Amino acid sequence: MNTVKPESIALFCLTPGGVALANRLKRALPMTCYTSEKLLEEGFVPFDGGFAQALRAAFSEHSALVFIGATGIAVRVLAPLVNDKFSDPAVIVIDERGQHVISLLSGHFGGANELARYLAGVLGADPVITTATDVNELAALDTLACQLDAGMEDLRTGVKTINHWLVSGKRIGLWCDTALRAEVARCDTRGFIPVESLDDLPDLTAVVCVTVQATLPELTVPVFKLVPRRVVAGIGCRRDTPFSVVSVLLNQQLAAHSFDPLALRAIGSITLKEHEKALTQLAQRLRVPFEIFTADALRQHEHRFPASEFVRKTAGVGSVSGPAAWLMSHGQLVGETLREQGVTITLGVSH
């Protein structure tokens, strides 16, 4: 799975050979190609302020960087910017003759390993992958998290521990909710030991549980809970409802359906609430998208839900939270709508 957005790839080249390789690569994958003024040709962008300055600027603006040239040059230029493998962009280095495609930075979470393999395939080159799990032909917890769009409390520690245990030959189990089995089956799980039931564990060092559930049964081995983001919340509220009220009620609704808060993928409402402070703050605090829908879009599904004439007069549609959740989850709603303190919250789950 390529976790890098194609439109966010920036390629840098310094020589005529690099420009020739860049032309081959940009035919296979959308990318913005940068080079010097003297090598500039159609389809390329000149360095702004010189090569080093342009490369450093791209580090914070793109999801992936591809550099055609010496690895040492890339390392020296980017070293002051390197921060964290969970936030740094993928960095790929390719030699000028197109013989080797090196995954240099953010191999798993940034998608550099998969991007390196893809670009190597385009060029007929050797992908150079050095991450321990990959060279041992094992899966990695951070790759699994990316493939499932999942979160974990203290993901950094979980990744470090589980990946180390995997390459050390430890027995790591993998269990998932029934509804998630088809998705997990499509992921790279090499090295994990499938667990059918938490009530009957085989001999394990630890178990990774892929679940949206808030709680799991007590187990005799360490548990690392990986939570896919699958829950959506349609929310309606009176103008100027306090953030604290909406936040508490959302947590209350998630708890009522035994959802882990990390399972929340997005909140949604009507265009009228696009700048409602409580909702925008909620999305920011929870680090989820705030999806808005027009009254016309919501009206297509309002017949499925109890309508309020007051809401209709102010918003142009008789129901907000239900239709919003319906649209975000493709009709897979969960439970009843919460109605309290001028707030309505409807949950949905989309697999």
Secondary structure by P-SEA (a helix, b strand, c coil): ccccccccbbbbbccaaaaaaaaaaaaabbbbbbbcccccccccccccccaaaaaaaacccccbbbbcccaaaaaaaccccccccccccbbbbbcccccbbbbcccccccaaaaaaaaaaaaacbbbbbcccccccccccaaaaaaaacccccaaaaaaaaaaaaaaaccbbbbbbcccaaaaaaacccccbbbbccccccccccbbbbbcccccccccccbbbbbbcccbbbbbbbcccccaaaaaaaaaaaaaaaccccccccbbbbcccccccaaaaaaaaaaccccccccaaaaaaccccbbbbaaaaaaccccccaaaaaaaaacccccccccccccbbbbbbbcc
